[in-house]
Amino acid sequence: MSVIVRDDKDRVLSAAAFGFACVAAYNSIVAIREGLPGEPLGLRIPLPVSMGVLAGWGAAVAAPWPMPVAALWAASRARQGGVGPPLVCGGLGVAGIVGILIEPNTYRSESWSPRTRRAVFLHVATSAVLAIAGIRRLRRAE
């Protein structure tokens, strides 16, 4: 019988994934309240913002829900070793940053409400932390 011990880098990765998930939930609420549809690269689906969020499309300031779910799942698997979980977390963090950069709403900052401004900042910050945590954990992966 072996005992798996979580080290500090596993905790950091888990905390980063948890933060990313919490911010995605908060930002989804902001997007619904502010009416900020997801339009990556100008592509828009013909659904209300709330339905787009539920369908996994995401919103202008919120990552699609499958991304934080995958980050949480991968972070929970990181203690088992291997390169997969930290690679997934690092990739999702980078994808979060790319995702907000390809949203037209990002470039309309003059129309942002304080909630939208906070959502953009939190999204970029937690995506960057997730990317860094994944990359740092990847360096140590077996």
Summary of the structure (lengths in Angstrom):
residues: 142
radius of gyration: 15.8
end to end distance: 20.3
largest distance: 59.2
contacts: 474
relative contact order: 0.21
helix: 73%
strand: 2%
